[in-house]
Amino acid sequence: MNLQEIVDQWQGRPTFAIVDLDAFATNVQVMRRWIVPEAKYCVVVKANAYGLGAIPMAKTALQNGADIVAVATVDEGAQLRRAGISSDILLMGPMGAAEKDLAVGMDMTVVMNDIPFAYGLARSVRENGRTKPLKVHLKVDTGMRRMGVMPEDAVAAARKIMSFPELRLEGLMTHFASADVEDMTSAEKQVAVFDQVVADLEVAGIDIPIKHMCNSAGTVQHQDWHKDMVRSGIATYGVRPAPHIPLPGEPGEMKQCISLHSTVTRVIPLAPGDAVSYGGTWVAPVETRGALVPIGYADGELRSLSNVSHMAIEGQKAPVIGRVCMDQTILRMPASLPSTTRQRVVVFGNGTEEQAGAPTLEELAEIGCTIPHELITSIAPRVPKLYVREGKLVAISDLDGYREYQRS
Ligand SMILES: Cc1ncc(COP(=O)(O)O)c(C=O)c1O
């Protein structure tokens, strides 16, 4: 079966996403080939793998060349451990005091943004009776001004962490603020600051084995910045970090691996002057038809896409008319299509012929003045996600959780 046949045979909620695990596996393999051999490959699966589903994406990534996965919260890491993921899990975001034991008990690799935190973490390691020290990565704020210790404090911070027998300082990291813009001056400055921190640590006799700074934009543009590890999210999901940044591999080898689908549930006759949806922000200029689609902002169809975006009905471009509601959106029915329900809608496609007429994620992000990351992380858990591998539906994720139909 191809993706279209899976779409056609789906009998569940009429709004659903298709996640193409083969495309994702290829993306991971291509990225792995691109990343310098001496660097580890950390796939960022925080925020439920950017909305695609943390468990299947983490498993597929690790089976296809990734070494490590990264999450933002303790819960996200725990979900992966419970699903049987045994690789290192880099926990990048902060945790509450009551979450430390879980993070330690589940052997997460913890990013340290400040030193007072090290005391509590070390205590938790002791109290959990762990015999091996917990791996930690020290984050340095080289210019993003978000998280991490300041560069001038890095040597002292490293020394402090190393003074705890319960902790092992395995990594040193930073994060780019602007590696996805055409002018790379800001990123270059951050690299220089990071390199200086590494040099200062060397002078102090401190060697931290895994130094890493690259997100997708840094990874795909600068192999010379890969150091000992890269952390890639969006590129691995097959979306360019920005329109001017091509993905590695042969053209088209890496593919956007999610598409969002729905169906027409009502055809609405519209007379000239009829105002559509809340607030009546779109008024029919002539006799025409609306097509009701059961997807709304509670599913991830952003309200800001009202009146400015489009979807595809049976391959034909259909503009969004009126305001996006919580659970519904209305499209203008293309004139050539019949007045029947159950016609196929593609909300955003992957750019292939099969999904013609619909915007890709990148196009929709541009229309909505946002980035693809926001669009996919907004897809709600109530939207069933259908995981497809080798032409078969292998797993589903919905409000009942994640279920595999065959081993993956
Ligand atoms: C610390 C950190 N590293 C890496 C990434 C991955 O970024 P990208 O999706 O652009 O590859 C993120 C994502 O926001 C991040 O916060």
The ligand as an SDF file (V2000), in Angstrom:
LIG
                    3D

 16 16  0  0  0  0  0  0  0  0999 V2000
   18.9580   23.2640   23.0790 C   0  0  0  0  0  0  0  0  0  0  0  0
   18.4270   22.8440   21.7530 C   0  0  0  0  0  0  0  0  0  0  0  0
   19.2180   22.1410   20.9380 N   0  0  0  0  0  0  0  0  0  0  0  0
   18.7950   21.7300   19.7250 C   0  0  0  0  0  0  0  0  0  0  0  0
   17.5280   22.0370   19.2760 C   0  0  0  0  0  0  0  0  0  0  0  0
   17.1060   21.5720   17.9110 C   0  0  0  0  0  0  0  0  0  0  0  0
   16.8140   22.6320   17.0640 O   0  0  0  0  0  0  0  0  0  0  0  0
   16.4110   22.3640   15.5280 P   0  0  0  0  0  0  0  0  0  0  0  0
   15.0240   21.8350   15.5370 O   0  0  0  0  0  0  0  0  0  0  0  0
   16.4770   23.6950   14.8920 O   0  0  0  0  0  0  0  0  0  0  0  0
   17.3870   21.3870   15.0060 O   0  0  0  0  0  0  0  0  0  0  0  0
   16.6800   22.7850   20.0860 C   0  0  0  0  0  0  0  0  0  0  0  0
   15.3430   23.1530   19.6050 C   0  0  0  0  0  0  0  0  0  0  0  0
   14.7540   24.1370   19.8560 O   0  0  0  0  0  0  0  0  0  0  0  0
   17.1360   23.1990   21.3710 C   0  0  0  0  0  0  0  0  0  0  0  0
   16.3650   23.9190   22.1850 O   0  0  0  0  0  0  0  0  0  0  0  0
  1  2  1  0
  2  3  1  0
  2 15  2  0
  3  4  2  0
  4  5  1  0
  5  6  1  0
  5 12  2  0
  6  7  1  0
  7  8  1  0
  8  9  2  0
  8 10  1  0
  8 11  1  0
 12 13  1  0
 12 15  1  0
 13 14  2  0
 15 16  1  0
M  END
$$$$
